[in-house]
């Protein structure tokens, strides 16, 4: 797992919370102190929570299951999309569509529509359509890709969610809770950590704070995927050895 230190989090501003008047009392266990009207997060607890979260995320990734990234706030969109794509994991960085998890059948229909439009645009018949019709089709594809591009390869509901900003993504969290899907999330001082299974207390507004935690989570997933591959290779090797022994025994007879 990526080695993140107390100083790294401090330098990234992960300890800066919100104004004291905006706090959620349930975050009290993770708050170190108040300074100049702002709550400061206990970085030691951030490190402990991050380690626990990464261990579990690594275990999920090792099973080969998908972890969905959710971050619709501007300062997190690009970084989250980049990491998720590199890991071949589904992600949502635009608007969360209601029913993304609880009514995935409807989402699947929209994905099928996107696939059909894409196929039609590659067909010769597309060039023969009126300019207005081509423009409408292009705009529809652009809209669907913006909203669903990150989940276009998703075959079903994910095994877990990694969320940035609990308050902003409350609909996604509610849907995950209904389906019993574990939620990992960066939780700031204005949010309720009890809404998620693995809260990571930290600044969810600063780009550097988001990036350093995101990188730790991504590294944990990479390790899980790598270990799964090693497990698979070891299993194949065992099967090959068993087959070779069987052949040798048959020859010996």
C-alpha positions in Angstrom: 0.0 0.0 0.0 1.2 3.5 -0.8 3.1 5.0 2.2 1.4 8.2 3.3 2.7 9.9 6.3 1.3 12.4 8.8 3.4 15.1 7.2 2.1 14.2 3.7 -1.5 14.7 4.8 -0.6 17.9 6.7 1.1 19.3 3.6 -1.9 18.5 1.5 -4.2 20.4 3.9 -6.2 17.3 4.8 -6.7 18.5 8.3 -8.6 21.6 7.4 -12.3 21.2 8.1 -15.3 23.6 7.8 -16.3 26.5 9.9 -17.3 25.4 13.4 -20.9 26.6 12.9 -21.3 24.2 10.0 -20.1 21.0 11.7 -21.9 17.8 12.2 -21.6 16.7 15.9 -21.2 13.1 14.8 -17.7 14.1 13.5 -16.6 15.0 17.1 -14.4 11.8 17.5 -12.3 12.8 14.5 -11.8 16.5 15.3 -8.6 17.5 17.0 -9.3 21.2 17.8 -10.9 24.4 16.7 -8.7 27.3 15.5 -9.9 30.7 14.2 -13.4 29.4 13.8 -12.4 26.3 11.8 -12.4 22.7 12.9 -9.1 20.9 12.5 -9.2 17.1 11.8 -7.1 14.7 13.8 -4.6 13.5 11.1 -3.6 10.5 13.2 -7.2 9.2 13.0 -7.2 10.0 9.3 -4.2 7.7 8.8 -5.8 4.9 10.8 -9.1 5.1 8.9 -7.3 5.3 5.6 -5.3 2.2 6.3 -8.4 0.3 7.4 -10.3 1.4 4.3 -7.4 0.5 1.9 -7.0 -3.0 3.4 -10.7 -3.7 2.8 -10.7 -2.1 -0.7 -7.7 -4.3 -1.5 -9.5 -7.4 -0.4 -12.5 -6.5 -2.6 -10.3 -5.8 -5.6 -8.6 -9.2 -5.1 -11.9 -10.9 -5.6 -12.1 -9.4 -9.1 -15.2 -7.3 -8.2 -15.8 -3.7 -9.3 -15.5 -0.6 -7.1 -17.4 2.4 -8.3 -15.9 5.9 -7.8 -18.3 8.8 -7.3 -17.2 12.4 -7.3 -19.3 15.0 -9.0 -17.6 18.1 -7.4 -15.5 20.0 -9.9 -12.1 19.8 -8.0 -12.3 16.0 -7.9 -13.8 15.0 -11.3 -10.7 14.9 -13.5 -8.5 13.1 -11.0 -11.2 10.5 -10.2 -12.0 9.8 -13.8 -8.3 9.4 -14.6 -7.7 6.9 -11.7 -10.9 4.9 -12.4 -10.1 4.6 -16.1 -6.6 3.4 -15.4 -8.0 0.8 -13.0 -10.8 -0.2 -15.4 -13.3 0.7 -12.6 -16.7 2.3 -13.2 -17.1 6.0 -12.1 -19.6 8.8 -12.0 -18.2 12.4 -12.2 -21.2 14.1 -13.7 -24.8 14.1 -12.2 -25.8 11.0 -10.3 -28.8 9.6 -12.0 -31.5 8.3 -9.6 -31.6 4.5 -9.8 -28.0 4.1 -10.9 -27.8 1.2 -8.4 -31.4 0.4 -7.4 -32.8 0.4 -10.9 -29.8 -0.6 -13.0 -32.1 -2.2 -15.6 -33.2 1.3 -16.6 -29.6 2.5 -16.8 -28.8 -0.6 -18.9 -31.4 0.6 -21.4 -29.7 4.0 -21.7 -26.3 2.2 -22.2 -27.8 0.1 -24.9 -29.2 3.3 -26.5 -25.7 4.8 -26.4 -24.3 1.7 -28.0 -26.9 1.8 -30.8 -26.2 5.4 -31.5 -22.5 4.8 -31.7 -23.1 1.9 -34.1 -25.4 3.9 -36.3 -22.9 6.8 -36.5 -20.4 4.4 -37.9 -22.8 3.1 -40.5 -22.9 4.5 -44.1 -26.5 5.4 -43.7 -25.5 8.1 -41.1 -23.8 10.2 -43.7 -27.0 10.2 -45.8 -29.1 11.7 -43.0 -30.1 15.3 -43.0 -27.7 17.6 -41.2 -30.3 18.4 -38.5 -30.8 14.6 -37.8 -27.0 14.0 -37.6 -26.6 16.9 -35.2 -29.4 15.7 -32.9 -27.9 12.2 -32.9 -24.5 13.6 -32.1 -25.9 15.7 -29.2 -27.7 12.7 -27.8 -24.6 10.6 -27.9 -22.6 13.4 -26.2 -25.1 13.8 -23.4 -25.3 10.0 -22.8 -21.5 9.7 -22.8 -21.2 12.6 -20.3 -23.6 11.0 -17.9 -22.9 7.3 -18.5 -19.5 7.1 -20.1 -17.9 6.0 -16.8 -20.3 3.1 -16.3 -20.5 2.0 -20.0 -18.7 -1.3 -19.3 -20.5 -2.1 -16.0 -22.5 -5.3 -16.2 -24.2 -5.0 -12.9 -24.1 -3.3 -9.5 -20.6 -2.8 -8.0 -19.2 -4.5 -4.9 -18.4 -1.2 -3.2 -18.5 2.6 -3.6 -15.7 5.1 -3.0 -17.2 8.5 -2.6 -15.8 12.0 -2.2 -18.1 14.3 -0.3 -20.8 12.5 1.7 -23.2 15.4 1.7 -23.1 16.0 -2.0 -23.4 12.3 -2.9 -26.2 11.5 -0.5 -28.4 9.9 -3.1 -25.7 7.4 -4.2 -25.1 6.5 -0.5 -28.8 6.0 0.1 -29.0 3.6 -2.9 -25.9 1.7 -1.7 -27.4 1.3 1.7 -30.7 -0.1 0.3 -28.7 -2.7 -1.6 -26.2 -3.5 1.2 -23.2 -2.2 -0.8 -20.4 -1.0 1.4 -19.4 2.6 1.1 -15.9 4.1 1.5 -15.8 7.9 1.7 -13.8 11.0 2.5 -15.8 12.7 5.2 -15.3 16.3 6.1 -16.4 18.0 9.4 -19.8 19.0 8.0 -20.8 15.5 7.3 -22.2 12.5 9.2 -19.5 9.7 9.2 -22.2 7.2 10.4 -23.8 7.2 6.9 -20.9 5.2 5.4 -19.1 2.0 6.3 -15.6 3.2 6.1 -15.3 7.0 6.8 -11.9 8.6 6.0 -11.9 11.9 7.9 -10.3 14.6 5.8 -10.7 17.8 3.8 -13.0 16.9 0.9 -12.7 20.3 -0.8 -9.0 20.8 -1.4 -7.6 19.2 -4.5 -4.3 18.1 -2.8 -6.2 16.4 0.0 -8.5 14.6 -2.4 -5.6 13.5 -4.6 -3.5 12.0 -1.8 -6.3 9.9 -0.5 -7.4 9.0 -3.9 -3.9 7.8 -4.8 -3.8 5.6 -1.7 -7.1 4.0 -2.6 -6.0 3.5 -6.2 -2.8 1.9 -5.1 -4.7 -0.5 -2.8 -6.9 -1.5 -5.7 -3.9 -2.1 -7.9 -2.3 -4.3 -5.3 -5.6 -6.3 -5.0 -5.8 -6.8 -8.8 -2.1 -7.8 -8.9 -2.6 -10.4 -6.1 -5.6 -11.8 -7.9 -3.5 -12.3 -11.0 -0.8 -14.0 -8.9 -3.4 -16.3 -7.3 -4.7 -17.2 -10.7 -1.2 -17.9 -12.1 -0.4 -20.0 -9.1 -3.6 -22.0 -9.6 -2.8 -22.6 -13.3 0.7 -23.7 -12.3 -0.7 -26.2 -9.8 -3.1 -27.6 -12.4 -0.2 -27.9 -14.9 1.9 -29.7 -12.3 -0.9 -32.1 -11.5 -1.5 -32.8 -15.1 2.2 -33.5 -15.7 2.3 -35.8 -12.7 -0.7 -37.7 -14.1 0.9 -38.0 -17.5 4.2 -39.3 -15.9 2.3 -41.8 -13.8 0.5 -43.1 -16.9 3.7 -43.4 -18.8 5.3 -45.2 -15.9 2.5 -47.8 -15.9 
